[in-house]
Structures are given as structure tokens and as C-alpha cells.
Amino acid sequence: MSEAREKTEKCMICGKPSRTTICHACEDKIRSEAVDKKIRQEKAGRTDKEKK
């Protein structure tokens, strides 16, 4: 049983121990990068609708 306790999941991004697949810090970073990308695209006048 001690082996099961030692097995902890790790964040798929940074590799640190985490209860979830992606830790909260990495999740926040990914989310903020996506928002920044969207803002840059909108400022440049490009949107997903216009790309079609």
C-alpha cells in the first residue's frame, strides 16, 4: 500500500507533482497565453471568421 501512496500524478507541462493532469500554475499560464494571442490577433484586424 505504501507504493500506491508514493505514486502521485505529475503535471504534463512542468512535471511537478500535481493532483490534476495540468497543475494550476501551468493552467493559468496557458490560459493567459491564449488570451494574449487573441488580443494580438484582434488588434491586427485578423479573426478566425476572416480566415475562412
C-alpha positions in Angstrom: 0.0 0.0 0.0 2.9 2.4 0.6 3.8 2.2 -3.1 0.3 3.4 -4.1 0.7 6.4 -1.8 4.1 7.2 -3.3 2.6 7.2 -6.8 1.5 10.7 -7.5 0.4 12.2 -10.7 2.6 14.8 -12.4 1.8 17.9 -14.4 2.1 17.1 -18.1 3.6 20.5 -18.7 6.2 21.1 -15.9 6.5 17.6 -14.4 5.9 18.8 -10.8 3.6 16.6 -8.6 0.0 17.6 -9.1 -3.4 16.1 -8.3 -4.6 17.1 -11.7 -3.2 16.4 -15.2 -2.1 20.0 -15.6 -1.2 22.0 -12.4 -2.9 25.3 -11.7 0.2 27.4 -12.4 0.6 25.9 -15.9 -3.1 26.1 -16.5 -3.1 29.8 -15.7 0.0 30.3 -17.9 -1.6 28.5 -20.9 -4.8 30.4 -20.4 -3.1 33.8 -20.3 -1.0 33.0 -23.4 -4.2 32.2 -25.3 -5.8 35.4 -24.2 -2.7 37.4 -25.3 -2.7 35.7 -28.7 -6.4 36.5 -29.2 -5.8 40.2 -28.3 -2.8 40.5 -30.7 -4.9 38.9 -33.5 -7.8 41.3 -32.9 -5.5 44.3 -32.8 -4.0 43.2 -36.1 -7.5 43.0 -37.6 -7.5 39.2 -38.1 -10.1 37.0 -36.6 -11.0 33.3 -37.1 -14.1 34.4 -39.1 -12.0 36.3 -41.6 -9.5 33.5 -42.2 -12.2 31.3 -43.8 
